[in-house]
């Protein structure tokens, strides 16, 4: 195990444990990875936008302006980070939950044409006016559903 630690440090890698906000995962980044990229990848894992989560290290929120990279933030190999939802997440929670539910139902290979039509109607009625990310995600899901419909 000491050999793995040393090789991870030599390569400038950071293995991170992230928990909170529905996340419990272990992931690895280069120590030169920008904090914003770490937040974006975690957000993708949680199926939310980067503005919906924040990371805490030693009780403080990691912000792009404070430290550009993990190394500059003092984050070393085997560090634990806490993930929390932002105020924006709580504001857009209903739309996020509806979008995630529609995504799960749309991925069902056995979904009938009627179900796909219902999903498209549900997505059409979803209020995504507050977020460019939500609009883009809804559009991508609609495009995906339409592509599976018979001509």
Secondary structure, 3 states (H helix, E strand, C coil): CHHHHHHHHHCCEEEEEEEECCEEEEEEEECCCEHHHHHHHHHHHHCCCHHHEEEEECCEECCCCCCCECCCCCCCCCEEEEEEECHHHHHHHHHHHHHHHHHHHHCCCCCCHHHHHHHHHHHHCCCCCCCHHHHHHHHHHHHHHHHHCCC
